[in-house]
Amino acid sequence: MRAISLGLTLSTGAWVVASLNAQTIAYQSYGAKAGIPVANAIAFDPNGALVAGTNDGVVRFDGFRFEPVPLPGLAQARIVRITAAPDSSLWIQSDAGDLFHLGGDDRITRVNVPSVLATELAAYRSWQRLRVDTRGHVWINGWGPGLWRFDPATTRWSHVDLPGDERIVDFFFEGPDLLWLASERKVGRVALNSEHGTPPQWSPLPRRILFMRPHSPGRAWIGTDAGVYVRGGDGSMRRALGGEYAAGRHAEPDADASGRLLATAGAILPGQGRRTGVVRLGGDGGVEFPRSAGAAFDELLPRQLLFGREGDFWLAHEGGLIHVDQEYLVSYPVRAPNGPAEFLTGLTGDSVSGSLWISTWGGMYRLRNQRVERMSDLTRRATTQPTAGHDGRHWWREYGDLGFVADAASRAAPTGSSDHLVYETRAGVRFVARPDGMYRMTGQRAARISGRRFVSAYVAEAGDGRIWMAPISSVSTRLDTVEGDSLGTECRACLPSSLRAVLDTLRSLEIVDMGADAFGRVWIAAGRSGLVCIYQTEQGTWESRRLQTSDGLLSDEVHALFPTPDGRLWVGTPRGVQGFRLRPGAPSLDAVLEFRARDGISREFVSAVFEDRDGFLWFGAAPGELHRLDYRHMPRLSSPRVRLTRLEIDGVRQRESNEPLRLRAGNSHLSITLAAQTYRQEERVRVEYRLASSDTSWTILGSGRTIQIASIAPGRHRFEARAVRPGEPPGPVVRQDFVATPLFYRTWWFAIAVIIAFALPPALWYRNRVERRLAIERLRLRIATDLHDDLGSGLTQVSLYSELIRRASEPQVAAWAEQVGDQARSLSEGMRDIIWAIHPQHESWESLESRIKDYAVALLAPRGIRLDMQGTAERTSPPGLSTDVRHNVLLLVKEALHNAVRHAGSRSIEIRWHITTNRLLLTVRDDGAGFEPSRESGGNGLENFRRRAAAIRAELRLDTAPGDGTRVEVDVPLRGRRPSYPSM
């Protein structure tokens, strides 16, 4: 099971596995815990969000949170119909006779319904339909033979009479002029522009009609209680789905533009009666999706089906919503006869019958005709992996030394012999385990290659014909190779010295699976020892290499593997299954597929893996789950578009606009909520944003999906957001412009008015004071310029000369020159910090923040370390920061970042700040190795922290421990401080 936090309305989505027969499929369910206990109708709004009608009104789901959509004047009634118009706006109907229109701008309009029709709508029936034609007119079928029509342009209702007494149970429009109609036993068509009274062209059906949906021009899907039919324009009927799939309860189906139909259907299961599931019929009538998307729909009461926008589909039912997007993943439970789940240890294909053999700790099983059957009637016993002979039979041994053999058509039977087939080569040579040793059988010739007693063996046949073997005995499993009529370790003189060294190195290796790839290399799944490859170099020597997470594996543990003849390698780990593309030469891993719990499997511990002749990937997720993955047809998911779901200024909701939104600079509070427009693996999508006027890099949005901006500087700003799915280019950028206008008392004309009002002497005094301040600033600027031009250029020349001396001198002199260069560069860096600190343009907090961000990005980005820097400020503008505060805070942060990169081995660093008129609180946190503060390392790092904090009367807090990362927090008092200047 997988739980996802869905935001404001504490919602939960969980992967569930449900079954209509032996096959099962994963889907995502949203129910009471997600805030939607009942769903009667579903549709997509113009922005791509899912809108669902419940017993309490309408909710909108954007893939992250459920939000209610208020409907004005809605009585206490449930929403039973939601239909999209050609312009993507929505029409919403309740069972109390209410009708609403939801436009693309989220404007909701209530429509007055005639009392006669309202009475009919209040008597809710499942066959009632709400449709919109190409002109935007709304149509509703009532109790009688006709239809009701509403024209939004004139806001008038009319009743369209149809000859005869046929009650309409379903209808749809083909183009602007043709109306398809279905009564309980007839299907007909009528031209909308024909003269009044023209009767429909009816075609009778022998069975009761349940629904009708468009197929293609001139054709329609007809659902009956005896199956699903396709009706042609000439009145012909062709059955697309037999009566054995007829469902007892139908959800309202859906049809897409390509002519596919999504509908509920049933199947009769032995001992279970009729069970309801979901089928998807192709445009040619073929069944594309015959599996169940929910257990016991007869109990769930399905309401409506809806095709998604990304090849997925939705089901609304009395328990909430079901989202199916894992059609390429099918599962089979492997259970013992007495109920417990079996731990899968190996998978083998049957080339004759196409069956799959499953070895477990509790016995041997076979998947045949979509059913998992146990092969022997013994009590649960661990089995060896089955061996397939060229005669179509499979051999294995159940611990207790009892061997079994079975072919494609029979159950397992004891072999009646002590012989146990371990492996049969492509050339027909057999390796057989007997009580007195291991034998090599070539025709009628039997050669004993080992006198030791083995139960079975892991065997890999390389492309050059070499047989690699790991015999399984009651004591150990040790890697070996066959040399002629002997095992290599028992004829050491037969082995090349490099191969002997490799076998000795891997002597204690734990072997749980092995196989040879298309390039002649041998791969070994070594359990907790990881993945090992044995290969031959270009010089002809043998070597081995152990691959780990640094090489691309999900885990350092590997419990199953399967190399394919076309150069791929499947690997099973405790964190999921992976696929790699192999290349000749030294072993390396080029990942092509990764499948984990977030992708729909029930458990991540993969203990067996196999690819069959049809290209399906099978893997066992221990315990008890066998998955089949059609990895070739997995959808390529691109990065989705981002939508601004909520935009508020000072708590007032705003609408997106092409024109800039206006707010008050330094005083308005901006809140922006984002959502990625996707429902497929949405938890893997990363949303990024930036304020283009001040940020050059993108900031990753956290799980809250809401951005709070306390104040914005005056001027024009552009907010930008995008979504990124790993492995894909970023999605399109969504933009919203803002104009921040200063408050009236911060404008230039108000300042002039104040100066005039308080008379000229104070203004003159202020002018003199400003001139003195400007003189001091010019002095500071001249000092900074002189330092940069004279001392800076001199240090640069020293660095250059040291580099020339180092290249042209003896080693000792070169080393001294390099030290001189390093010292010059260090002094140059320190000088730049001093120049920056005393420069008059850098007194604001924004300048210090920008300096910290630039240094952090330059230090962390080349090393691939993630940076998350965010902060807040009070609405009141913070005071200017003095030179000593700016200088020491900058050096404190640089020291903390340097320690996190050079000593802690961090992968992610967070910088958080909060500034008020009185204090500056700044925190640097990393996820590195941490350390013991009480143990001095001999460096000056901690002493530098304390000295710099004391220099600005700041409170320093250090929180760290080995393995827990490091958190450095500095609390700087700002009350009473003024920017410091050099004495005159």
N, C-alpha and C positions, 0 to 999 in steps of 0.2 A: 504494500500500500504506500502511496505517496501523498503527503499533505502539502498544500501550498497556501501561504498567507495571501488573502485577497483584499486586504486594505481596510477601508473604513467600516464596512459592515461585516466584520470578522467572518470571513467566508472560508469554505474548505472545498477543495477539489481532490478527489482520490481516484487513483487508477484501480479499476475493478476488473476481474476476469469473469465472464459469464459464458454459459454454454447452452447451445440448443441440441447438440449431439456430442460426439467425442471431441470435436474441435471446439476451441474457445478463442475468444479475441478480446484484446484489452480495450477498454474505453474509459473515459473520464466522466465521473458523476458529480453533479452539483445538486444537493438536496437541502434539507432543513438546516444543516450546519452552515451552509453557504447563504442562508437567508432566502431561499426560494423553495419552500416545501411542496408547492404545487405549481405546475406549468400546464396551461390549457392551450396556448397558442404561441407561436414564435415567428419572427421575421427580422430582417436586417433593416436598420434605419439608413438614411442617406449617407451617414458618416461611417458605415460599416460595422457599427455596434449591434449586438444581438438584443432585441427587445422581446420580452416575454410577458404574456398575460397570465396573471395568477388569480387566486380567489380574493386577493386584497388590492388589486389594481395592476399597474404596469411597472416593470423594473427594466432597467437597461444594464447590460453586461458588456464591458469593453475588454474582457479577457483578464481583468485584474480585480475589479470590484463590481458589486451589484448596487445600483442606485435607483431609488424610486422615481418615477415620472409622474408628477402630480397631474391629475385630470380634473379640470374645473367642473364642479357640480355633480361629480360621480356619486350615485347612490351606493348603498352597501350592496354591491353586486360583484360577481366575478367577471373577469375579462375572458371571453370565449373565442373571439376571432380577431386576428391581426393580419391584414393584407397589404402588400406593397403595391403602390400605383406605378405606372410607367415612369413617372418622374422621381421614383424612390421614396416619395412621402408615404406615410402609413395611415391606414384607416383602421380604427379600433372599435370593437363592439362588445358590449356587456350583455349578460343574460337578463338584464332588467330593461333592455330596449334602448340603452344609451349608445350614441355613435359619436366618435371623435376623430378629428383629423390632426395628425402630427406632421408638420412641415419640416423642410430641411433646416430651417432656422430655429428649430425647437419650439416654434409657435404652435400652441394647441388650440384648436377650435372645436366647440361643441356644436353638433348638428341637431336641429329639431327633427324628430321622427314622428310621422303620423300616428295617431293613437291606435289605429287598426294594426299597423305594422309593429308598433311597440308591444302590443299584446301578443302578437305571434312570436316576436323575438324573446319575450320573457318566458314563453313556454319552450325553453331551449331543447333542440333536438340535434343529434350528431350529424344529420344529413344537411342541416342548414349551411349555406355557403355565403361568403362575402367576397365578391369579385369586382375588379376595376377594369374597364375597357380601355382601348388605346386613346380615346378622347378624354379620359379622366372621369367618366361617369361611373357611379357606384351602383352595383346591382346586388340584390338580395332575393333569395327564393323564400317564399312564405309557405303557408299551408295549402293555398289553392293552386290552380294550374298555371298561374301567371308569375311574373317577376316584378319586383319593385325597382325603380330606377331613380337615382338622385343626380341632378346636374349641379355641380358646385358653382358654376358661373352664374346661374339664376337662383340658386338655393331652392329649387322646386323639386318636389317628388311627383312621380307619375307611376301608374300601374300598367305594365305591358301585358295585355291579355293574349293568351294563346288558345287557339281552338281546341276543343275537346276537354276532357276532365282529367288529364294526366298531371299528377303532382310531380314537380321537378325536384329531384334529389341531388343533382349536380349539374354544373354547366361551366363552360369556358368560352373565350373569344378567340377566333382565328382571324387575325388581321382586323381591320376596322369595320368590316361589313358582315362577318359570318359568326353566327352564334351556334355552338354545339349544346345540345340538351340531353339529359338523361332522366327518364322516369324510373320507376321501380322495375319495369320489364322491357323498356324500349330505349333506343338511342336515336336521336334525330338531329337535323340541322335546319336552320332557317336564316335567310338573308335579312339583316337588320334594316336595309334600305328598301325592302319590298313593301308593297301596299299592305295596309292594315287588314288583318284577317287571313293572310296567306299561311296555310298550315305547314308545320315542319314536316320534313321527309323522315318518317319513323322507320326503324328497323327493329323488329321484335327479337328478344333474347329469351331462351328457355329458363334462365336462372335469374335470381334476384340481383339487381345492380347495387353495388355499394359505393362506388366512386367512379369518376371519369376525369382524365387529365390529358392535356395535349401531347401528342407524339411527334408529329411532323406535319407539314402542310397536307391537308386532306386525310389525315389519320389521327386516331385517338386511342389512348389506353382505356380499357373498360375493366374495372374490378368487380367480380361477382362472388357469390358464395360458393362457386365451383371453380375458381381460378381466375387468371388474368388473361384478357384478350386484347388483340389489336384490331380495330375496325378501320377498314379502308374507306376512301371516298366513294367507292362504288357500292358500299354496303356490305362488302365481304368481311368475315370475321375469322381471325386466326388466333388459336390459343397459344399464349406465350409461357404460361405457367399452369401446371396441372392442378387438378382439384385436390391432390394430396397435400398441396401447400396452402389450401384455403384457411384463412385465419378466422377464429371465432369473433375476435374484436379487431376492428381496423382503426388505425390512426389516419387522420387526413393525410393523403400522400403528397408527394412533390414531384414535379417533372422539370428538367432543365432544358436549356436551349438546344442541346445535342440530341434530345429525344430519349434520354434515360428516365426511368421511373424508379422512385424510392418509395417502398410500401411495406407494410407489415404483412407477414405470411406465417403459415404454421407448418408443422411437421408432426407426424405421429411417431412417438418414441416407444420402444418396448417397455411395458410396465409403467409408463408415465402418461400415456394418453397424448392428447394434442397439446403441443407447446408452441407459443407464438414467438417469432423473431422478426428480423428485418431482411428483405431481399432488395437487391438493386438490379433492375433489368436494363440491358443495353438497348441501343436504338434498333438493333436487329432482333430484339426479343430474347436474346440469350441471357441466362442468369449470370451476372458478374459477381455478385456478392451473396452467396447462399448461407453465410454463417450468421450466428446470432449476435446481436449487439446488446443483449440484456437478458437476464434470467427471468423466466416466468412472466412474460409480458401480460399474460392473462390475469395476473395478480396486480401488475403495475398500472393497468388501464392506460394504454398509449393514447395520446391526443393528436399529435401532429408531427410530421417529419419534414425536414428542411435540408436541402443541399447547402453546404458551406461554400465559401469563396476560394478554398484552397484544396479541393478534392476531398474534403471531409463531409460529414453530415451530422445533424442534430436531431434529437428526439425529445419532445415534450411529453411528460406523463404525469400521473397524479403524485409522483414522489419527487418531482423536480425536473432536471435536465440531464440528458446523456449526450456526450460529445464523442464521436468515433472518428479517430484519425490514424488508427494503427492497423489498417487493413492488411499491411504487409507482414504483420506479426500474428502468428497463430500458435496456440499453446495446447498441449495435451497433458492432463494430469497422469502421473504414474503412481499408482497406489497398490499396496499389497492387498491380497484378498481379505485380510482382516482389518484393513483400513489405514494403517500408517503410510505416510509418504516415503517413497524409496529415494535413497541417495544414489544418483546416477554416477557411474564410474567410467563408462565407455559407450561409444556409438559405432556401429558398423552397418554399412549398406549391403543389401542383397541385390546383386547385379541381375539375378534371374527374375525375381518377382517384384523388385522395387520396394520390398519391405525394409524396415529399419529395425535392427537388433539393438537392444538396450540392456547393457549389463549394469547391475546395481549391487549394493551391499546385501540386498535381500533376495537375489535370484535373477533369472534371465527373463526379459520381456521382449515382445515383438509388436511393432506398430504395423498393422496390415488392415487395409480397407477402412482407414480412419478410426480404428479401434486398437487399444492397447491390451494385449493379452499376455498372461503369464505362461511361460513355456513348460514349466514342470510343476508337479503337485507336491513337491517337498516343502517342508517347513522352511521359513526364510533362512537362506544361506548366502554368504557372499560368493560371487562368481568371478571367474576370470573373463577377460574380454573375449568375445567369440571370434573364431577364425573361420574365414570363408574359403572353402575348397572350390576348385574349378568345376566340380560336379554339382554345384548348387547347394551342397550341404554346409551346415555351420556346426562347429565343434566348440565346446567350452567345458570347464570343470567347475563344479560347485564344491566348495571347500568341504573336506571330508573324503577327498580323492574320488568322488563319483563323477565320471565324465558323461556328457550328453552329446547327442547329435540330432539335428533336425533339418529337413529340407523345406522348400518353399510351401509345400502343401500339407505337411504333417506336423503334429505336435512333437515335443521333445521326447526322446527315448534314450535310456542308458546305452552307452556304446557296447556294453558286454565285453569290453576289452580294456586292458590296462593302457593301451596306446591312447595318446592325446595329441591331436594335430595342433602344432604351435604356429606353423606358417607354411604357405605354399607359394613358391616364387612364380614369377611370370613364365619361367621356362618349365614349370611343373615339378620342380624339386621340392620335396616335403621335408619339414623338420618335425620330428615326433618325439614327445616326452614319454619315457617309459620308466618303470621303477628302477631299472639299472642304469639309466643315463639318458642323454639326448642323442638322437640318431638323425642322420641325413639319409633320406630315401631318394635314390635316383633310379627310377624304374623298379626293377626287382632287387637292386643292390642296396644294402643297408650298411652304413658306416657309422660307428659310434664316435661322435665328436667330443663327448664328455662322459666321464663315468659318474659324475655327480647326479643326484636326484633332484629334478626340477618339476614344479607343478605346471608352470607355463612360462611364457616369456613375452616381453615387448620386443617386436622385430621391426626393422626398417630396411627396405631394399633400395640402395642407392642406384643412380642412373648407370654407374659403371659396373653394376652387378654385385658389388660388395654387400654382404649381409651383415648388418649391425644388430646385435642381440643383447637384451638385458634379461637373462634367465631369472625366473622367480622361484626361489626356494623357500623353505620354512625358516631360513636364517636371514637371508639378505637378497637384494637385487643389485647386481653389479654389471656395469656396462662392459660389453665384450664385442668381438667381431669374429666372423668365421673365416678361417684360413685353411682352404682345402678341406680335409676331413678332421679338423680340430678347431677348438676354440682358441682364439689368439692368446689368451692369458695362460693356456695350458701348453702352448707351443711358442714360448717367447722368442725363440730363434727364428720363427716364421714371420715375425712382425718387423717392419721398419722401426728404427730406433725412435724417430719422432712420434710414431703412432704408439709405441710402448710408453713413452713419456706422457702422452695425453691420457691414456687409459690409467696410468698410475696416478696422475693428478686428479682424475675424476673417480678415484677408487671408492670414496665414501659418499658419492653423490646419491641423493634420494630421487629415484626415477619413478614417475607416475604416468608418463606417456612419452612417445618418441615417434619420429617420422623423418623421411628423407625428402628434400625438395627437388625442384626441377634442375638444379645446378649441382647435384651430387653432394650437397651438404647434409649433415644430420642434425636435427633439432631435438632437444630433450627438454621436456617439462619436468623440472626438478623440485616441484613443491615450493617449500620456503626458500630454496636456493635459487629460485628464479628460472630464467630461460638460458639454456646453454646451447651453443652451436659448435660443431666440430667440422672443420673444413681443411682443404688442401691448398697450400699457397702455390704461386706460380713457379716456385723453385721445387715443388714436389714434396715439401715437408708438411707434416700434419700439425695443426694448431687448434686450440679451443678458445672460445670467448664467452664470457657470461654477460648477458644483457640485462639492464635494470631500468628503473623509471627514467633515468637520465637519457636513455636511448629511445624513449617514447612509450614505454609500457605503463599501463594504469597502476600496476602494483609490482613489487619485487617478488611476489609469489605467483607462480604459474602452475596450474593443475591440469591443463589439457591443451593440446595443439593438434593442428591438422594442416600439413602442407598440400597444396593443390598442384596438379600437373602443369597448370599454366602460370605458375610463378607467384602464387599468393600464399600467405600463412595466416591461419586463424589461431588465435590464442585465447584461452579461458583463464581468467584471474578472479580473485575474490571481489573485484570491483566491476566486473562485467566482461564482455567479450570484445575483442579487437581484431581487425583485419589489417594486414600489412602487404604492401607490394615488395617483392624481393628482387634484388638485382645480383648479377654474378660478382664474384670476388669476395672480399672480406665481408662478413655478415653485417648488415645494417637494416634498420626498420623504417619503412616509408608508410606511415599510417594512411589508410583509406576509409576505415570505418571504425566507429566506437559506439557500442550499444550498452546502456546502463539502465538503472531503475528509472531515471528521469525520462527515458525513452519508451517505457511501458512494460518492461519485464518485472515479474513479481519479486525476484531476488537477484542479487548481483553476483553471488558466488557461483561461478560457472565451472563445473567439474568435468564436463565432457563436451566435445565439439566435433562436427563432421559436416562435410559438404557432399550432397548426393549428386547423382549423374545428371539431374535436371537443373543443377545450379542453386538449389535451396540450401541455406545454411541451417543446420540443426545444432542446438546446444542445450545442455541440461543445466538448469539453475537449481542447485541443491537447496532443500530436498524436494523431490516430487513434481517438478515442473519441466516438461520438455517443450522447447520453443522451436518453431520453424520460421525463419526470417527470409523473406524474399528481398534480399538487400539490393538486387538489381533494379527493382521497381520502387524503391523508397523515393519519396518526392524530394526534389531539389528545392529546398526552402531558401528563398532569397531574404535579404533584410527587409522587414516591413516598413510601412510608413508610420510616422508618429502623429498622434492627434492630441490637440489641446482640449482635454475633456472639461476642464474648469479653469476659468481665469477670473481672479478677483482683485480689485483695487480697494483697499481699506474695507474689506469685508463685503463689498458690493460686487455681485457677479456681472461680468462683462461678456459681450459676444465677440468672437473673432471678427476682425475687420481688415480690409485692405488699407484703410486709413490708419494712421498712428493713433494709439490710445493716449489720452492725456492724464498726467498725474502730477502731484506736487513734489518737487525735488526735495530730498532730505526729510520728507515728512510722511509720504505715502507708503503704505505697506502693500507689496505685490505678492500674490500667491498664484502659482501656476501648477496645475496637475496635468501630467502627461500619461498617455497610454499608447502602447504599440498595437497597430491594427492587425493582429494575428491571434488565432486560437490554437495554433499548432506549435507545440514546444515553446510556449511563450516564456517559460521560466529561463530559457537559454538566451533570450534577447536582452541586449544591453542598451539602455537608453542614455544618450549623452546630450549635454546642453552647454551653451555658453552665451554670454552677453557680448555680442560682437564688438561693442564699443569699447570694452575694457579687457576682454579675454581673447587670447589668440589660440589657446588650447581648449580641448573639450573636457568637460567634467562628467564623470560617470554618475548617473543618478542612482541613489540607493533604493532599497525596497519600498520606501514610503511613497515614491512616485510624485511627491509634491515638493516644489521649490518655494522657499520663503525668502524674499528679498526685503530687508528692513528699510532701506533707503537707497535712492538713486540720485546720482549727481545731476545737476541741470544739464540739459542738452537733449539731443536725439539719440536714442538707443535702439538696438535691434536684438531681440531674443531669438535664438536659433536652437533647434532640437532635431535629433535624428536617432534612428535605431540601427543597431549593428548586431547581426547574428554571426557567431563565430564561424570563420571560414568563408564569409561572404563579404562583398563590398558594402559600405554603409548605405542605408536607405535614403530616400529623398529628404532634404532639409526642409523643415517647417519653420516659417518665420513670422514674427509679430513685432511691429514697430511701436515704440513708445516715445513720447515727448514729455520730458520732465521740466515743468516750469517752476521757477523759484517762487516762494511766498512773497507777497507784496512788500513785506518789511525787509526782504533781502534783495529787492530790485534797486537799480542805480538811481531811479528818480526818487524813491523813498529816502535813500541815503542823502540826496541833495536837499530834500525838504527838511530832514532832521537837522542838517548842518545850518540851514538858514534859520530854522526855528530857534536853535540854541545859540544864535548870534555868531558874529565873526570871530571874537577873541578865542573861544574854545577851538574854532576851526583852525585859526592860525597856529594855536598851540599844538594842535594835532598834526598840522602840516610840518611844523618844525620837528616834532617827534618822529614822524614818518621819514623825514629827510635824514635824521640821525640814524634811524634804523636802516635806511637804504644805504647810507654810507658804510655802516658796519657790514651789511651784506655784500657790498661791493668789495670791501676789504677781504671778507671771507672768500668771495669768488676769485679775487686776484691771488690769494694765498693758494687756493685749490688749483688754479690754473698754473701758477709757478711750480707747485709740487709736481703736477702732471707733466709739464713741458720739460722742466730741468731734471728733477730727480727721476721721474719716470723714464725719460729717454735715456738717461745715464744707466739706469738699471737694465734697460733693454739692451744697450750696447754691451754691458758686462756679460749678460746672458749669451749674446751672440759670440763675443770673443771667447768665452769659455767653451762653447760648442766647437769653434774652430780649433782651439788648443787641444780639446779632447780628441778630435779626429786626427790631428797631425802629430801627437806626442806619444811618448812611451806610456805603457799601461798605468804606472803609478801616477804620472803627471796627468794622464787623461782622467783618472779617477778623481784627483783633486779638482780638475777643471769642471768635472761634472758636479761635484759638491758645490763649487762656487756658483754654477748655473742654477742649481736647485735653490740655493740660498737667495740668489738674485730674483728668481721667479717668485719665491715665497714673499720676499720683501715687496715686490711689485704688487702682488695680490693684496698684502696688508695695506700698502699705500693706497690702492684703489678704494679699499673699504673706508679708510680715513677720509679720503677726498669726498667720497659719497656722503659720509656722515656729517661733514661740516658744510656741505653745499647748501645754500639757502633754499633751493627748490625742493629739498627732500625732507621738509619738516613734517609732512602729513603722514598719517598711518597708511594711506594708500601707497605712498612711495615705498615705505618699509615692506609692506605686503608684496608689492611687485618685485622688490629686490630679493626677498626670500623665495618667491615662486620661481623667478628666473634662475637663481642658483640651484634650487632643488631639481628643476626640470633638467638643467644641464648636467647635474651629477647623476640623477637616477635614470633618465630615459635611455642613455646608451647601455645601461646594465639591465634593462628590462624590468626594473622595479616599479611597481604600481604606486602612484601618488594620488592621495585624496586630500585636497586642501580646501577647507570651507570655514566660514566664520560669520559672525553677526556683529552689528554695531547698534547702539542706541540711536533713536531718531535724532537726538541732539548731536550735532557734529562734535566729534572728539577733538580735544585740544591738540596744538602742534606738539610734536615730540622733540625733546631736547637732543642735543648731539650725543651726550653720553648714553641716553636711553637707546637711541637708534643704533649706535655703534655696538653696545654690549649685547642687546637683544639679537642683533644680526649675528654676532660671533657665537652667542649661545646656540642658536639654531644651526649654524654651520657645523659647530662641534658635534651636536647631537646627530645630524645627518651623516657626518663623516664616520662617527662610531657605528651607526646602524649599517652603513655600507661596508666599511673595512673590517669590522670586528664581529658584528652580529649575524651577518649572512641573511639580511632581511629580504623578503619578497614583496612586502607591502608596507607603506609608511603613510600615516595620517598626520596632518597638521590642522589643528583646530584653534581658533582665536575668537575672543569676545572682548570688545573694547567699549568702555563707557567714558563719561567725563572724568571719572575718578581712577579707573584702573584699566590695566591691560592684562588679560589672562591668555596665555599662549601655551599650547600643549603639543608635544611631538611624541608620537607613539609608533613603535615598530613591532613587527611580529618575528623578530630575530631570536637569537639564542639566549639573550639575557645574560646576567652575571650575578655574582654574589657581592653586594655593595661593601660588605665588611672586609672583603679580601682585596687589598690593594694590588694592582697588577704591575706597579712600577712606573706607570705613565702619569701624565699630568692632567688627564681628562677631567676627573672629578674635582680636583683642586681648581682647575680653570672655571668649571661651572660655578663653584662656590665664590670664587674671587670676583667674577663678573656680576653675579647676582648681588653680592654685597656692595659693589660699586654703585649700583642704582637703587639700593635699599629695597631690593625685590626679595620675595619669599620663594625659595627653590624647593621643589618636591621631586624626589626621584623614587620611582616605583619599578622594581625589577627583581627577577629571580631567574635562576638557570632554567632555560626552556620556555619561559613565559613572556619573552619580549621585554622591552624597556619603555617606560613612560616618563618623560621629563616635562614637568610643569613649572612655569615661572609666572609669578603674580607680581606685576610691576605697579606701584602706586603712581598716579598721575596728578593727584590733587596738589595744587600749589606750585606745580612745576611750570616753568616757562622755557621756551627755547633758549639755550645757552649760547653766548657769544664770547669771543676772545676779548680780553681786556684791552682797552685803548691806551 
